[in-house]
Amino acid sequence: MKTRIKELRARYNLTQEDLAKKVGVRRETILFIEKGKYNPSLQLAHDIAKTLQTTIDDLFIFNEQ
Amino acid sequence: MKISRSSYFMLIALLLLILFMTINQYSIEISRQLFLPFIIIAIILSIIGSIVAIKDKEFIRIIPDERTKKIDRYAGYYSWWSTLLFISVFGFIADIKGLTIHQIILTIFTEMYLTFLIFHMYFYFKGEESS
């Protein structure tokens, strides 16, 4: 699974720390989600998508296999 | 259980103390030789841990989130099962060697603490690979 979090963060000029504070998680959690090393809960995915003004579908790119 | 990367240094320092107590139960001679190196390493680790905690702004309170809670659960689960396996094997060894109750309890406690810490660090730094 890949994400567009980094790209959208840059668009809104947000650091990992800023995004983490907005969605109420640790900075490392955002880092691991961006690296594809952590699968967030549906609630967290929703919160991130809402903060970055997008949808979950647009934010996360799933490998169709 | 709230553990962050700064806590690892403190917990490893504590592990050294527990390990020292366990070794002391088996051989006083070896524990005497290890006392000074263990104390020095434990102090250094505590200082590094404090520096990292201050840097991460988590000296007083560690902020948990869904990822850290998940890692805690995973580490606890794997540590529990490995301890169960360890007890079943160690039970036979303890019986054959005729170990005292203090040796048995401290060895099991050390194993449980050590495996929890190892699994916690493993899941903390490795993460989970997406399929």
Backbone of each chain as ProteinMPNN parsed JSONL, in Angstrom:
{"seq_chain_A": "MKTRIKELRARYNLTQEDLAKKVGVRRETILFIEKGKYNPSLQLAHDIAKTLQTTIDDLFIFNEQ", "coords_chain_A": {"N_chain_A": [[0.834, -1.195, 0.0], [0.566, 2.168, -0.901], [0.962, 5.657, -0.108], [-0.364, 9.019, -0.432], [0.261, 10.902, 1.316], [2.6, 12.368, 1.949], [2.947, 13.945, -0.321], [0.559, 15.453, -0.286], [0.84, 16.701, 2.131], [2.938, 18.39, 1.634], [1.721, 20.059, -0.176], [-0.101, 21.452, 1.418], [1.647, 22.607, 3.061], [2.468, 21.365, 5.479], [4.141, 19.929, 8.254], [5.363, 16.702, 9.345], [5.041, 16.622, 12.064], [3.118, 18.635, 12.471], [0.873, 17.554, 11.162], [0.575, 15.233, 12.644], [-0.109, 16.282, 15.153], [-2.557, 17.456, 14.519], [-4.176, 15.245, 13.949], [-3.949, 13.808, 16.206], [-1.913, 11.885, 16.859], [1.34, 10.256, 17.272], [4.412, 11.621, 15.934], [6.055, 9.712, 14.727], [4.221, 7.812, 13.923], [2.923, 8.925, 11.728], [5.126, 9.057, 10.057], [5.709, 6.303, 9.711], [3.364, 5.487, 8.427], [3.549, 6.895, 6.058], [5.794, 5.662, 4.989], [4.725, 3.263, 4.422], [4.771, 1.308, 6.296], [3.049, 0.982, 8.321], [-0.299, 0.179, 8.862], [-2.925, 2.249, 9.095], [-5.746, 2.703, 11.375], [-9.209, 2.69, 10.421], [-10.46, 4.934, 11.374], [-8.307, 6.676, 11.881], [-7.265, 6.907, 9.303], [-9.398, 8.197, 8.106], [-9.401, 10.613, 9.556], [-6.927, 11.684, 8.79], [-7.305, 11.964, 6.043], [-9.386, 13.813, 6.059], [-8.135, 16.013, 7.252], [-6.262, 16.587, 5.291], [-7.88, 17.356, 3.318], [-9.092, 15.521, 1.491], [-10.085, 12.291, 0.145], [-10.271, 8.967, 1.586], [-9.872, 7.002, -0.324], [-8.481, 8.391, -2.272], [-6.226, 9.044, -0.914], [-4.871, 6.722, -0.114], [-3.157, 4.247, -1.912], [-3.894, 1.243, -3.127], [-2.394, -1.958, -3.769], [-3.511, -3.837, -6.314], [-3.833, -7.15, -6.341]], "CA_chain_A": [[0.0, 0.0, 0.0], [1.301, 3.434, -0.941], [0.103, 6.786, 0.286], [-0.048, 10.33, -1.006], [0.29, 11.82, 2.463], [3.755, 13.265, 1.829], [2.643, 14.884, -1.416], [-0.49, 16.376, 0.152], [1.397, 17.494, 3.227], [3.744, 19.444, 1.001], [0.785, 20.994, -0.804], [-0.671, 22.302, 2.47], [2.776, 23.121, 3.849], [2.404, 20.787, 6.826], [5.209, 18.988, 8.6], [4.832, 15.47, 9.966], [4.661, 17.015, 13.43], [1.85, 19.387, 12.393], [-0.197, 16.619, 10.817], [0.406, 14.336, 13.799], [-0.844, 17.016, 16.193], [-3.938, 17.673, 14.064], [-4.961, 14.004, 14.004], [-3.796, 13.245, 17.551], [-1.012, 10.728, 16.97], [2.756, 10.593, 17.382], [5.043, 11.924, 14.642], [6.551, 8.451, 14.154], [3.094, 7.095, 13.304], [2.774, 9.527, 10.393], [6.319, 8.623, 9.32], [5.547, 4.894, 9.343], [2.258, 5.388, 7.452], [4.115, 7.395, 4.789], [6.721, 4.645, 4.485], [3.948, 2.046, 4.138], [5.119, 0.308, 7.303], [1.976, 0.877, 9.305], [-1.642, 0.323, 8.312], [-3.713, 2.962, 10.109], [-7.144, 2.298, 11.555], [-10.13, 3.409, 9.527], [-10.699, 6.244, 12.001], [-7.131, 7.521, 11.652], [-7.221, 7.168, 7.854], [-10.442, 9.204, 7.871], [-8.94, 11.879, 10.133], [-5.837, 12.214, 7.951], [-7.922, 12.371, 4.774], [-10.167, 15.034, 6.322], [-7.168, 17.099, 7.484], [-5.617, 16.909, 4.007], [-8.997, 17.714, 2.428], [-9.229, 14.538, 0.417], [-10.817, 11.1, 0.591], [-9.395, 7.824, 1.898], [-9.577, 6.362, -1.619], [-7.491, 9.201, -2.961], [-5.027, 9.129, -0.071], [-4.166, 5.44, -0.067], [-3.157, 3.533, -3.188], [-3.768, -0.187, -2.829], [-1.897, -2.825, -4.84], [-4.527, -4.827, -6.687], [-3.176, -8.405, -6.743]], "C_chain_A": [[0.873, 1.252, 0.0], [0.371, 4.57, -0.516], [0.557, 8.076, -0.398], [0.071, 11.387, 0.097], [1.411, 12.859, 2.319], [3.489, 14.37, 0.804], [1.613, 15.938, -0.962], [-0.04, 17.26, 1.325], [2.161, 18.685, 2.68], [2.833, 20.51, 0.388], [0.222, 21.983, 0.229], [0.397, 22.847, 3.431], [2.735, 22.639, 5.317], [3.6, 19.878, 7.061], [4.545, 17.73, 9.179], [4.316, 15.774, 11.363], [3.305, 17.724, 13.435], [0.682, 18.448, 12.143], [-0.498, 15.682, 12.0], [-0.411, 15.011, 14.892], [-2.316, 17.182, 15.808], [-4.79, 16.416, 14.19], [-4.779, 13.255, 15.33], [-2.99, 11.96, 17.642], [0.434, 11.212, 17.106], [3.342, 10.843, 15.987], [5.526, 10.653, 13.938], [5.443, 7.685, 13.426], [2.861, 7.613, 11.882], [3.927, 9.064, 9.498], [6.152, 7.181, 8.822], [4.407, 4.698, 8.331], [2.787, 5.815, 6.075], [5.045, 6.363, 4.141], [5.998, 3.36, 4.084], [4.251, 0.939, 5.125], [4.094, 0.209, 8.419], [0.633, 1.102, 8.618], [-2.526, 1.012, 9.351], [-5.12, 2.399, 10.242], [-8.003, 3.137, 10.611], [-10.372, 4.827, 10.047], [-9.539, 7.205, 11.716], [-7.008, 7.884, 10.172], [-8.221, 8.274, 7.5], [-9.984, 10.576, 8.362], [-7.837, 12.523, 9.278], [-6.415, 12.748, 6.64], [-8.672, 13.692, 4.946], [-9.232, 16.231, 6.511], [-6.526, 17.548, 6.173], [-6.652, 17.199, 2.904], [-9.087, 16.799, 1.199], [-10.048, 13.349, 0.948], [-9.815, 9.976, 0.874], [-8.955, 7.14, 0.605], [-8.459, 7.078, -2.368], [-6.145, 9.205, -2.232], [-4.19, 7.852, -0.097], [-4.304, 4.705, -1.402], [-2.892, 2.05, -2.891], [-3.257, -0.961, -4.047], [-2.959, -3.884, -5.141], [-3.828, -6.08, -7.177], [-4.139, -9.569, -6.623]], "O_chain_A": [[1.801, 1.376, 0.8], [-0.852, 4.442, -0.565], [1.688, 8.198, -0.868], [-0.008, 12.589, -0.154], [1.205, 14.054, 2.533], [3.767, 15.547, 1.033], [1.769, 17.133, -1.213], [-0.482, 18.399, 1.479], [2.058, 19.809, 3.171], [3.135, 21.702, 0.429], [0.085, 23.176, -0.041], [0.091, 23.454, 4.457], [2.942, 23.414, 6.25], [4.017, 19.144, 6.166], [3.346, 17.704, 9.459], [3.286, 15.25, 11.788], [2.455, 17.457, 14.285], [-0.353, 18.522, 12.806], [-1.653, 15.387, 12.308], [-1.296, 14.396, 15.487], [-3.207, 17.065, 16.65], [-5.979, 16.494, 14.498], [-5.379, 12.203, 15.546], [-3.332, 11.055, 18.404], [0.711, 12.411, 17.062], [2.829, 10.337, 14.988], [5.422, 10.529, 12.718], [5.697, 6.997, 12.437], [2.633, 6.836, 10.955], [3.725, 8.723, 8.332], [6.421, 6.882, 7.659], [4.494, 3.822, 7.47], [2.505, 5.174, 5.062], [5.079, 6.213, 2.92], [6.596, 2.472, 3.475], [4.02, -0.235, 4.837], [4.263, -0.57, 9.357], [0.446, 2.078, 7.891], [-2.842, 0.417, 10.382], [-5.622, 1.714, 9.351], [-7.562, 4.156, 10.08], [-10.475, 5.782, 9.278], [-9.741, 8.368, 11.365], [-6.689, 9.022, 9.828], [-7.927, 9.164, 6.702], [-10.157, 11.579, 7.67], [-7.819, 13.736, 9.072], [-6.063, 13.837, 6.188], [-8.602, 14.575, 4.091], [-9.494, 17.32, 6.002], [-6.276, 18.736, 5.968], [-6.32, 17.273, 1.721], [-9.147, 17.248, 0.054], [-10.618, 13.398, 2.038], [-8.661, 10.036, 0.45], [-7.796, 6.749, 0.465], [-7.613, 6.455, -3.008], [-5.084, 9.349, -2.84], [-2.96, 7.9, -0.102], [-5.399, 4.56, -1.945], [-1.803, 1.671, -2.46], [-3.623, -0.675, -5.186], [-3.257, -4.728, -4.295], [-3.288, -6.101, -8.283], [-3.771, -10.706, -6.916]]}, "seq_chain_B": "MKISRSSYFMLIALLLLILFMTINQYSIEISRQLFLPFIIIAIILSIIGSIVAIKDKEFIRIIPDERTKKIDRYAGYYSWWSTLLFISVFGFIADIKGLTIHQIILTIFTEMYLTFLIFHMYFYFKGEESS", "coords_chain_B": {"N_chain_B": [[1.011, 0.065, 29.626], [3.463, 2.229, 28.631], [5.657, 2.955, 26.251], [8.354, 4.53, 24.705], [10.833, 5.49, 22.255], [12.818, 6.667, 23.77], [12.441, 5.484, 26.201], [13.504, 2.967, 25.91], [16.255, 2.97, 26.449], [16.337, 3.388, 29.208], [14.929, 1.134, 30.025], [16.597, -0.924, 29.154], [18.738, -0.443, 30.79], [17.548, -1.064, 33.221], [17.082, -3.722, 32.736], [19.687, -4.711, 32.779], [20.199, -4.486, 35.483], [18.365, -6.334, 36.54], [19.321, -8.593, 35.295], [21.817, -8.723, 36.451], [21.08, -9.299, 39.101], [20.012, -11.822, 38.696], [22.243, -13.268, 37.731], [23.779, -13.077, 39.993], [22.473, -14.843, 41.658], [23.265, -17.252, 40.65], [26.099, -17.256, 40.42], [28.254, -15.78, 42.582], [30.834, -14.912, 42.275], [31.142, -14.335, 39.507], [29.213, -12.323, 39.275], [30.336, -10.342, 40.885], [32.495, -9.578, 39.346], [31.147, -8.498, 37.204], [29.79, -6.343, 38.221], [30.782, -3.581, 38.281], [31.173, -2.918, 35.413], [28.477, -3.265, 34.561], [27.108, -1.349, 36.092], [28.262, 1.021, 35.162], [27.546, 0.945, 32.415], [24.75, 0.973, 32.718], [24.345, 3.502, 33.894], [25.289, 5.171, 31.839], [23.443, 4.51, 29.8], [21.088, 5.408, 31.019], [21.56, 8.145, 31.09], [21.742, 8.73, 28.328], [19.141, 7.991, 27.594], [17.675, 9.908, 29.035], [18.481, 12.238, 27.724], [17.489, 11.767, 25.115], [14.769, 11.623, 25.754], [14.259, 14.239, 26.633], [14.812, 15.587, 24.28], [12.808, 14.531, 22.625], [10.688, 15.633, 23.855], [9.365, 14.205, 25.868], [9.767, 13.766, 28.536], [8.358, 13.862, 30.905], [5.78, 12.903, 30.342], [4.645, 10.255, 28.339], [3.346, 10.115, 25.13], [0.755, 8.169, 24.142], [-0.473, 6.433, 21.224], [-2.574, 4.965, 18.64], [-0.801, 3.267, 17.272], [1.376, 2.777, 19.033], [0.006, 1.549, 21.108], [-0.845, -0.741, 19.822], [1.605, -1.969, 19.273], [2.443, -2.473, 21.88], [0.544, -4.395, 22.61], [1.11, -6.484, 20.783], [3.79, -7.081, 21.505], [3.435, -7.921, 24.149], [1.83, -10.169, 23.73], [3.48, -11.928, 22.168], [5.652, -12.167, 23.885], [4.463, -13.375, 26.094], [3.755, -15.92, 25.074], [6.292, -16.92, 24.329], [7.469, -17.004, 26.821], [5.915, -18.927, 28.053], [6.647, -21.171, 26.577], [9.347, -21.178, 27.219], [9.227, -21.66, 29.996], [8.23, -24.261, 30.04], [10.375, -25.703, 28.986], [12.504, -24.867, 30.594], [11.659, -25.725, 33.047], [12.195, -28.477, 33.159], [15.004, -28.443, 33.024], [15.594, -27.004, 35.363], [14.712, -28.805, 37.221], [16.414, -31.011, 36.815], [18.947, -29.848, 37.278], [18.58, -28.987, 39.823], [17.824, -26.377, 40.763], [17.427, -23.405, 42.829], [14.477, -21.829, 44.262], [14.632, -19.047, 44.072], [16.465, -18.699, 42.002], [15.043, -19.836, 39.885], [12.704, -18.209, 39.727], [13.827, -15.624, 39.242], [15.173, -16.127, 36.832], [13.068, -16.762, 35.07], [11.64, -14.37, 35.227], [13.537, -12.588, 34.178], [13.743, -13.589, 31.578], [11.151, -13.13, 30.637], [10.941, -10.332, 30.784], [13.062, -9.618, 29.118], [12.312, -10.78, 26.606], [9.942, -9.375, 26.144], [10.906, -6.794, 25.837], [12.619, -7.135, 23.61], [10.798, -7.98, 21.581], [9.161, -5.749, 21.575], [10.89, -3.697, 20.724], [11.506, -4.729, 18.242], [9.014, -4.686, 16.836], [8.527, -1.99, 17.028], [10.543, -0.72, 15.553], [10.592, -2.106, 13.128], [8.006, -2.091, 12.047], [4.927, -2.738, 10.23], [4.713, -4.635, 7.379], [3.04, -3.664, 4.485], [0.607, -5.484, 2.692]], "CA_chain_B": [[2.449, 0.157, 29.332], [3.758, 3.29, 27.672], [7.088, 2.896, 25.933], [8.783, 5.25, 23.503], [12.231, 5.142, 21.951], [13.674, 7.117, 24.883], [12.278, 4.529, 27.319], [14.302, 1.76, 25.67], [17.548, 3.097, 27.138], [16.064, 3.183, 30.649], [14.503, -0.258, 30.226], [17.782, -1.788, 29.004], [19.489, -0.234, 32.046], [16.837, -1.862, 34.239], [17.325, -5.131, 32.381], [21.033, -5.03, 33.289], [20.069, -4.652, 36.933], [17.674, -7.618, 36.764], [20.262, -9.624, 34.842], [22.848, -8.798, 37.502], [20.477, -10.002, 40.239], [19.87, -13.234, 38.303], [23.593, -13.85, 37.703], [24.181, -13.141, 41.402], [21.871, -16.052, 42.237], [23.985, -18.419, 40.122], [27.517, -17.19, 40.778], [28.623, -14.509, 43.222], [32.135, -14.543, 41.714], [30.918, -13.677, 38.198], [28.463, -11.082, 39.503], [31.286, -9.351, 41.422], [33.286, -9.088, 38.208], [30.275, -7.745, 36.292], [29.129, -5.232, 38.915], [31.215, -2.251, 37.824], [30.778, -2.654, 34.02], [27.014, -3.153, 34.468], [26.697, -0.059, 36.676], [28.71, 2.082, 34.243], [26.68, 0.891, 31.22], [23.394, 1.389, 33.133], [24.355, 4.969, 34.09], [25.414, 5.783, 30.496], [22.152, 4.326, 29.118], [20.106, 6.296, 31.66], [21.852, 9.522, 30.65], [21.324, 8.819, 26.91], [17.668, 7.946, 27.619], [17.177, 11.208, 29.499], [18.728, 13.217, 26.645], [16.508, 11.485, 24.044], [13.439, 11.984, 26.278], [14.154, 15.705, 26.616], [14.774, 15.958, 22.856], [11.489, 14.153, 22.112], [9.706, 16.309, 24.718], [8.564, 13.174, 26.526], [10.452, 13.437, 29.789], [7.376, 13.665, 31.987], [4.633, 12.116, 29.896], [4.771, 9.632, 27.022], [2.046, 10.214, 24.458], [0.428, 6.943, 23.409], [-1.465, 6.518, 20.147], [-3.026, 3.618, 18.259], [0.332, 2.436, 16.859], [2.135, 2.341, 20.217], [-0.849, 0.6, 21.845], [-0.824, -1.982, 19.046], [2.928, -2.569, 19.502], [2.404, -2.999, 23.266], [-0.272, -5.63, 22.593], [1.879, -7.491, 20.045], [4.955, -7.475, 22.311], [2.906, -8.682, 25.287], [1.34, -11.448, 23.224], [4.614, -12.789, 21.791], [6.446, -12.396, 25.098], [3.709, -14.343, 26.913], [3.889, -17.262, 24.48], [7.689, -17.366, 24.42], [7.708, -17.33, 28.236], [5.247, -20.218, 28.293], [7.526, -22.174, 25.962], [10.568, -21.178, 28.016], [8.941, -22.306, 31.291], [8.083, -25.712, 29.845], [11.718, -26.268, 28.783], [13.327, -24.535, 31.761], [11.17, -26.546, 34.162], [12.965, -29.742, 33.155], [16.407, -28.112, 33.348], [15.626, -26.629, 36.786], [14.521, -30.042, 37.992], [17.642, -31.813, 36.688], [20.063, -29.133, 37.922], [18.251, -28.719, 41.228], [17.932, -24.928, 41.01], [16.621, -22.906, 43.946], [13.28, -21.09, 43.842], [15.061, -17.693, 43.704], [17.084, -18.801, 40.669], [13.969, -20.104, 38.909], [11.85, -17.012, 39.583], [14.578, -14.549, 38.603], [15.459, -16.503, 35.437], [11.814, -16.606, 34.307], [11.34, -12.931, 35.173], [14.483, -11.988, 33.232], [13.365, -14.015, 30.223], [9.892, -12.447, 30.288], [11.277, -8.917, 30.595], [13.933, -9.533, 27.944], [11.555, -11.046, 25.372], [9.009, -8.261, 25.923], [11.702, -5.667, 25.33], [13.092, -7.477, 22.261], [9.652, -7.925, 20.664], [8.688, -4.37, 21.504], [11.828, -2.971, 19.862], [11.37, -5.287, 16.89], [7.802, -4.15, 16.201], [8.621, -0.53, 17.008], [11.425, -0.245, 14.476], [10.33, -2.788, 11.858], [6.707, -1.735, 11.517], [4.263, -3.877, 9.596], [4.778, -4.488, 5.925], [1.717, -3.721, 3.841], [0.514, -6.515, 1.647]], "C_chain_B": [[2.677, 1.24, 28.275], [5.259, 3.302, 27.441], [7.347, 3.688, 24.666], [10.254, 4.919, 23.277], [13.181, 5.583, 23.071], [13.608, 6.143, 26.053], [13.176, 3.318, 27.155], [15.632, 1.8, 26.431], [17.396, 2.814, 28.632], [15.74, 1.71, 30.916], [15.668, -1.24, 30.068], [18.664, -1.658, 30.252], [18.865, -1.06, 33.17], [17.046, -3.359, 33.997], [18.694, -5.588, 32.908], [21.007, -5.288, 34.793], [19.423, -6.006, 37.261], [18.601, -8.783, 36.398], [21.364, -9.837, 35.886], [22.334, -9.582, 38.714], [20.358, -11.496, 39.947], [21.233, -13.937, 38.324], [24.104, -14.049, 39.137], [23.637, -14.394, 42.101], [22.628, -17.316, 41.818], [25.452, -18.422, 40.549], [27.883, -15.812, 41.332], [29.934, -13.983, 42.635], [31.968, -13.773, 40.396], [30.202, -12.335, 38.404], [29.359, -9.977, 40.064], [32.101, -8.727, 40.289], [32.452, -8.182, 37.29], [29.687, -6.483, 36.917], [29.491, -3.863, 38.339], [30.855, -1.971, 36.357], [29.268, -2.451, 33.863], [26.534, -1.794, 34.979], [27.057, 1.075, 35.722], [27.804, 2.132, 33.007], [25.275, 1.391, 31.563], [23.311, 2.906, 33.307], [24.416, 5.673, 32.732], [24.076, 5.702, 29.743], [21.084, 5.247, 29.698], [20.309, 7.737, 31.217], [21.397, 9.715, 29.198], [19.795, 8.856, 26.823], [17.075, 9.275, 28.028], [17.34, 12.267, 28.414], [17.702, 13.039, 25.52], [15.108, 11.9, 24.486], [13.228, 13.491, 26.257], [14.016, 16.197, 25.174], [13.39, 15.673, 22.248], [10.334, 14.806, 22.881], [8.786, 15.306, 25.412], [9.17, 12.786, 27.878], [9.456, 13.135, 30.908], [6.27, 12.719, 31.546], [4.87, 11.555, 28.494], [3.389, 9.627, 26.37], [1.758, 8.916, 23.702], [-0.516, 7.244, 22.246], [-1.782, 5.096, 19.697], [-1.863, 2.698, 17.868], [1.093, 1.902, 18.081], [1.324, 1.327, 21.037], [-0.843, -0.766, 21.162], [0.503, -2.73, 19.273], [2.988, -3.181, 20.9], [1.663, -4.338, 23.302], [0.49, -6.767, 21.925], [3.025, -8.028, 20.911], [4.515, -8.324, 23.499], [2.478, -10.077, 24.877], [2.504, -12.408, 22.926], [5.482, -13.135, 23.003], [5.776, -13.455, 25.976], [3.892, -15.759, 26.373], [5.322, -17.781, 24.562], [8.043, -17.733, 25.861], [7.095, -18.686, 28.585], [6.107, -21.369, 27.766], [8.804, -22.322, 26.797], [10.362, -21.923, 29.34], [8.872, -23.823, 31.131], [9.441, -26.395, 29.637], [12.568, -26.08, 30.041], [12.927, -25.357, 32.995], [11.955, -27.841, 34.297], [14.415, -29.486, 33.59], [16.539, -27.805, 34.847], [15.524, -27.854, 37.675], [15.8, -30.882, 37.993], [18.804, -31.176, 37.462], [19.816, -28.856, 39.408], [18.389, -27.256, 41.603], [17.027, -24.502, 42.164], [15.442, -22.1, 43.401], [13.63, -19.657, 43.402], [15.661, -17.676, 42.298], [15.998, -18.975, 39.6], [13.139, -18.846, 38.658], [12.591, -15.895, 38.845], [14.895, -14.852, 37.14], [14.21, -16.318, 34.568], [11.465, -15.122, 34.152], [12.251, -12.23, 34.159], [14.101, -12.328, 31.794], [12.13, -13.261, 29.747], [10.152, -10.975, 29.951], [12.076, -8.733, 29.304], [13.15, -9.74, 26.646], [10.56, -9.922, 25.082], [9.747, -7.085, 25.283], [12.16, -5.925, 23.89], [11.937, -7.37, 21.252], [9.143, -6.498, 20.495], [9.574, -3.558, 20.559], [11.694, -3.426, 18.421], [10.153, -4.68, 16.177], [7.851, -2.63, 16.087], [9.419, -0.058, 15.803], [11.12, -0.88, 13.119], [9.028, -2.287, 11.225], [6.033, -2.946, 10.931], [4.244, -3.639, 8.1], [3.369, -4.595, 5.348], [1.709, -4.783, 2.777], [-0.019, -5.931, 0.356]], "O_chain_B": [[2.145, 1.165, 27.167], [6.033, 3.624, 28.343], [6.64, 3.532, 23.67], [10.844, 4.148, 24.034], [14.217, 4.957, 23.296], [14.572, 5.986, 26.802], [13.574, 2.702, 28.144], [16.074, 0.792, 26.983], [18.203, 2.107, 29.236], [16.207, 1.12, 31.89], [15.725, -2.259, 30.755], [19.257, -2.635, 30.71], [19.572, -1.676, 33.968], [17.168, -4.147, 34.935], [18.838, -6.701, 33.413], [21.689, -6.176, 35.304], [19.883, -6.726, 38.148], [18.656, -9.803, 37.085], [21.781, -10.962, 36.161], [23.044, -10.413, 39.28], [20.572, -12.33, 40.826], [21.371, -15.04, 38.853], [24.763, -15.041, 39.449], [24.263, -14.931, 43.014], [22.633, -18.317, 42.535], [25.983, -19.445, 40.982], [27.822, -14.809, 40.621], [30.128, -12.774, 42.509], [32.563, -12.714, 40.195], [30.552, -11.336, 37.776], [29.161, -8.802, 39.753], [32.36, -7.524, 40.274], [32.964, -7.239, 36.686], [29.14, -5.641, 36.205], [28.615, -3.088, 37.957], [30.296, -0.916, 36.06], [28.831, -1.571, 33.121], [25.662, -1.168, 34.376], [26.256, 1.983, 35.5], [27.352, 3.202, 32.598], [24.676, 2.143, 30.794], [22.322, 3.524, 32.914], [23.695, 6.642, 32.495], [23.632, 6.675, 29.134], [20.269, 5.802, 28.96], [19.343, 8.466, 30.994], [20.757, 10.713, 28.866], [19.227, 9.65, 26.074], [16.089, 9.727, 27.445], [16.451, 13.092, 28.204], [17.122, 14.009, 25.032], [14.345, 12.461, 23.698], [12.149, 13.968, 25.906], [13.224, 17.092, 24.878], [12.87, 16.466, 21.463], [9.162, 14.561, 22.593], [7.581, 15.53, 25.527], [9.093, 11.633, 28.302], [9.688, 12.265, 31.747], [5.871, 11.831, 32.299], [5.248, 12.285, 27.578], [2.402, 9.198, 26.967], [2.442, 8.602, 22.729], [-1.272, 8.214, 22.294], [-1.313, 4.132, 20.302], [-1.923, 1.491, 18.101], [1.414, 0.716, 18.148], [1.877, 0.374, 21.586], [-0.838, -1.806, 21.821], [0.522, -3.949, 19.443], [3.519, -4.277, 21.082], [2.106, -5.288, 23.946], [0.516, -7.886, 22.437], [3.215, -9.237, 21.042], [5.149, -9.33, 23.817], [2.73, -11.05, 25.588], [2.506, -13.553, 23.377], [5.979, -14.255, 23.126], [6.447, -14.324, 26.531], [4.153, -16.689, 27.136], [5.537, -18.961, 24.836], [8.82, -18.659, 26.099], [7.684, -19.482, 29.317], [6.268, -22.397, 28.423], [9.277, -23.431, 27.047], [11.209, -22.715, 29.754], [9.38, -24.573, 31.965], [9.634, -27.534, 30.062], [13.253, -26.998, 30.491], [13.751, -25.64, 33.864], [12.331, -28.248, 35.396], [14.97, -30.215, 34.412], [17.463, -28.275, 35.511], [16.153, -27.938, 38.73], [16.217, -31.397, 39.03], [19.536, -31.847, 38.189], [20.743, -28.529, 40.149], [18.989, -26.921, 42.624], [16.009, -25.135, 42.446], [15.416, -21.736, 42.226], [13.014, -19.117, 42.483], [15.404, -16.767, 41.509], [16.038, -18.338, 38.547], [12.902, -18.469, 37.511], [12.041, -15.288, 37.926], [14.888, -13.951, 36.302], [14.29, -15.781, 33.464], [11.048, -14.68, 33.081], [11.799, -11.389, 33.382], [14.13, -11.471, 30.91], [12.067, -12.809, 28.604], [9.644, -10.452, 28.96], [11.812, -7.83, 28.51], [13.304, -8.971, 25.697], [10.352, -9.554, 23.926], [9.275, -6.473, 24.324], [12.094, -5.029, 23.049], [12.082, -6.747, 20.2], [8.744, -6.094, 19.402], [9.077, -2.826, 19.703], [11.76, -2.62, 17.494], [10.264, -4.216, 15.043], [7.284, -2.052, 15.16], [9.026, 0.885, 15.115], [11.36, -0.268, 12.079], [8.959, -2.083, 10.013], [6.507, -4.068, 11.108], [3.819, -2.587, 7.621], [2.611, -5.504, 5.686], [2.685, -4.962, 2.048], [-0.165, -6.65, -0.633]]}, "name": "protein", "num_of_chains": 2, "seq": "MKTRIKELRARYNLTQEDLAKKVGVRRETILFIEKGKYNPSLQLAHDIAKTLQTTIDDLFIFNEQMKISRSSYFMLIALLLLILFMTINQYSIEISRQLFLPFIIIAIILSIIGSIVAIKDKEFIRIIPDERTKKIDRYAGYYSWWSTLLFISVFGFIADIKGLTIHQIILTIFTEMYLTFLIFHMYFYFKGEESS"}
